[in-house]
Structure formats: C-alpha cells, structure tokens
Amino acid sequence: RHGQGYHNLICDMWRELERPIDFDSPDPNLNPVVRPEFLDPPLTNLGEKQCRSQRDLCATLEPELMIVSPMLRCIQTAKLSFRDHVSTVPWVSHEGCREELGLLVGNKRRPINEIKEDYPEIDFSPIKHNEDILWAEYGERRETLLEKSERIYDFLTNYVRDRPEKEIGIVCHSAYLFTLMNAVMDISDEELRSWFLTSEVRSLQMTFVED
C-alpha cells in the first residue's frame, strides 16, 4: 500500500477535530476529498519517510516485474520503497490496480501524457485513455463493492495471470487491497485479510484455479 498521502492527512485532521466524514457526499463541507485541490494527491513528508523505511525489506524481494497504480502516491511509493529494483526490472502501470473510482477527487488521476512526462521510464501502454474516463463514468457516486471486485478480478485473470513473470510487485491502495483480500481471493489467513496500514508490505503466493 502507498504511504501517507495528503488526502489521508486531511482526513486524519478532520477526525482529530471530531468532524464526521461522509465519503458518499458530494458536499465538500461533509467530505473534504471531493475538493478539486485533491486531484491525484502526492505523498506527505511522513509518507515519503514511511516508504523509505521499507526499502531494506523491499530490497530482499525479487520481483521480475513492478505493476503500479497510475496514481501519483503509488508511483512515488514504488520509487522509494523499491528503489533497488528501478533499473533491474520492467515497470508498468495499469488501471486495474488503482483505487475505488468515482466521486472522490483524491482517486482521480491526471492525464496520462502528463504522468508520462514525469515518469517516462514506466510503461503506460495498458492504459487506453489519456483522460480519466473510468473515474468520470461514475459521476457523483462511488464505485460499488461489486463493481470494484469485478474490476480487480478482471485485472488478475486477464492481465496478471497472462504475464510471463512469476514474482510480481504490485503497489496500490488500501480499499482496493481490502476488497482483493476479502471479496475476490479465497484467503483464510485473517492477518492477510486485515486492513493495510500506510506503506505496509505483504507477500503472498497466488494460485489460479480453473473451474
């Protein structure tokens, strides 16, 4: 999971002030993450430190491929935590592992041509559209659990499974990972199914079983 982003910080500050957050509301007075200023938020200074602290652990891993969400906070996290693998393996970005779509501006990405200018070494070819039409399709509602589960399942079965690499690093998001572990994959280990903390790294073996 990515390190602390500015949207995480603001939500934490609201909670400290005992202000409830309604993540389903389009009203910025009730839901700060719908404000336009939150478009594709970067990591905070704390978030960067969290990611650097994982570098030694990530250096012991041996990914043959890195897949990153196109959101800035995930790209920054991957670059800091997996720094020792930046020039040794291919890096690719895929919409299938980005955070919940719709309503929350903090989950809306920038145009791909802008992201490419900042990270030309990442392969963005799996992403079909320059503008974020996936996020826009939901309008003023959030992607449902079922819709998110189906997107994750499609990503795993129609992209990850077809890759030739056997060890893959995926850098993505908390709600995404919680859905992956609890609604898409068959996992009995309760620790693996728990909510990911900021910049937390977990390793698991995935097996695809044909019906």
WOQUIGI-V600302 format. One record per run of one state. SS is the DSSP state (a for helix, b for strand, c for the rest). FROM is the first residue (numbers start at 0). TO is the last residue. Records with the same first field share a line. If there is no record, write none. Layout:
BEGIN
SS = FROM-TO + FROM-TO
END
This chain:
BEGIN
c = 0-3 + 16-30 + 34-34 + 38-41 + 43-43 + 52-53 + 59-63 + 68-70 + 81-81 + 85-88 + 93-93 + 97-103 + 107-110 + 118-121 + 123-131 + 136-143 + 160-166 + 171-172 + 184-188 + 193-210
b = 4-4 + 42-42 + 64-67 + 89-92 + 122-122 + 167-170
a = 5-15 + 31-33 + 35-37 + 44-51 + 54-58 + 71-80 + 82-84 + 94-96 + 104-106 + 111-117 + 132-135 + 144-159 + 173-183 + 189-192
END
